[in-house]
Amino acid sequence: MTELTIQQLEATHLLACKVARAAGDYLREDQLRRRNVTLATREKLNSVDLVTAADEGVEKLIREAILKEYPEHAFIGEESYSAGEEKRFLLKDEPTWIVDPVDGTVNMVHMFPMTAISIGFCVNSIPTVGVVFAPFLGGKGTLYSAIHHPQGGAWLSEFGHDGPSTPLPLTSPPPPLPVDAPKGCLFFGEYGKDRRDHPQSNLTKKATNFVNMATEIGGREGKGGMVHGIRSLGSSTMDMVYVASGQGDIMFEAGCWEWDVCAGIAILLQTGGIVVDSNPPPDLGPTDPIPMANLGGRRYLAIRGCSEDAEGRSAREQQERLVREVWKRTERLDYKRPV
Amino acid sequence: MTELTIQQLEATHLLACKVARAAGDYLREDQLRRRNVTLATREKLNSVDLVTAADEGVEKLIREAILKEYPEHAFIGEESYSAGEEKRFLLKDEPTWIVDPVDGTVNMVHMFPMTAISIGFCVNSIPTVGVVFAPFLGGKGTLYSAIHHPQGGAWLSEFGHDGPSTPLPLTSPPPPLPVDAPKGCLFFGEYGKDRRDHPQSNLTKKATNFVNMATEIGGREGKGGMVHGIRSLGSSTMDMVYVASGQGDIMFEAGCWEWDVCAGIAILLQTGGIVVDSNPPPDLGPTDPIPMANLGGRRYLAIRGCSEDAEGRSAREQQERLVREVWKRTERLDYKRPV
């Protein structure tokens, strides 16, 4: 069991913000150069699973800056994981950085601005500091961050490193969830990279899930959710931070990895949200408390923070109710960790 | 036939930018007030078709500012159209403003920043000046605009009204379309507000279209498009401007209206893109030139501007080829103009 003081966490938060902005500068300069050339990409899994030299350059930049300051900390990064042999989930209780240098690489290749640098820091296996910087979103980039601690906080910064920040969630206190949620919710999900054509493929099931959530109440054999809208941004990191900030209600995503969501989860936890497995645990009774998602489990269902509702239901009661309503309307997805 | 000089068009562009930013200030102030209260909404068609007092306030602000300067111009606005009896498409050749005060109202209610003020100006029924301002995207908002004219231009402005602008498209000259397009394209589309559960409903067909576009080549009985990604932002205005700016390749959307796309189309045309009917015209032969979309037709398929490719195919040849490839993979949608 590691104990870090709020001062120590503030120092890691400050470093993560600084490093994320430096990584963002790197990507912005890279994009400026690209405005006259087409970006070289390499395929990983298939033609939609891309890696660019920038992904690898940024991971190196982040890793070096962090380990210079904290040589005793562990470090898990997407690109080194992908290149390596070890595929188990390696998080232990020791202080560990979990980093995605570029989430939304496809977007970056197309210059669609939903691309993020995601720097998470775990203590005792809990996402504790999170920094998500979207360098192309707005003139100065958009930075979301949090220290998950009773004396911590969560912030949105859109005016550069010396500009003002806005506390998160954006609406404070956050409103209760809609009474008939998922009806009235804003739902974020992605089609992902598994594009196989098969009735039981993840692509087919995800598409079914989206239609269920969107359809009028009573439709789809009772599975219609009549959400306000389905949003697909091509970045599970951004999906998660929008829900964490109260700019959306539900994030449902499977197939991504701990580095895609770790930083966002730190923000989500600090703003009162929850994240559980997007597949219902097999032995869970109808009134059992719902366990938090396994960070390495590749399946995430996040619900934003909220206040007690008019009938006196607590945030947790509303959130767990909504989780069960989403589970009822969605098919189990087949993503596992390689062993 | 009206003839406006480039100087006259520059004056309308300047006014539209000024008015869009003023409308954005109005929405930002409104959102700041809302951070402590829940926004009152009124349903139009159903529980996902919302209008707020801000939508109506902003339309009034824009209409008054424009008609004060140009009392002789015609004006078509979403909110006054919705409230009125006349449902025909009223555009004539006279100078006409076509305005959506708030596109992405659902997003605004949830504080998801994909909300835009869309101010288009048509001359001889052609979108000629377009200004799209997303006031919540980045600290100073994000403004896309164009004057569609040989001496015109198109610009992205992310640093406030006195900050620098970037010429559009972002990559100049724009790259050719991918050789096997739609494979490798970034595709934008929306589920929309029609949520009826029926095998032939627009929702069902749109979902089918998205899965077709996403599936591997050869899948879905030959309809698999293996696009790089499907993006749904909840704002057809923003979908259109991302394609117009070269930050995406294909925008496929039906059910929206002329005010959602008019301004974006002016930008698209100036950057070399095309927009056609998302349903193939019934009598079109396989080598016939493809006509431009009817601006009031509620069905839009836009393809970004591009340069001649390595085999010497012109931009138009690549674009028309891609249009036909998208048509092959998508079902005809049932949106018409009310008469």
Interface residues (C-beta under 8 A of the other chain):
Chain A: R34 R35 N36 T38 N46 S47 V48 L50 V106 N107 V109 H110 M111 F112 P113 M114 L137 G138 G139 K140 T142 E158 F159 G160 G163 L170 T171 S172 P175 K183 G184 L186 Y191 R195 R196 D197 L203 T204 A207 F210 V211 A214 T215 E216 G218 G219 R220 G224 M226 V227 H228 G229 I230 R231 S232 L233 G234 Y242 S245 G246 Q247 G248 D249
Chain B: R34 R35 N36 T38 N46 S47 V48 V106 N107 V109 H110 M111 F112 P113 M114 L137 G138 G139 K140 T142 E158 F159 G160 G163 L170 T171 S172 P175 K183 G184 L186 Y191 R195 R196 D197 L203 T204 A207 F210 V211 A214 T215 E216 G218 G219 R220 G224 M226 V227 H228 G229 I230 R231 S232 L233 G234 Y242 S245 G246 Q247 G248 D249
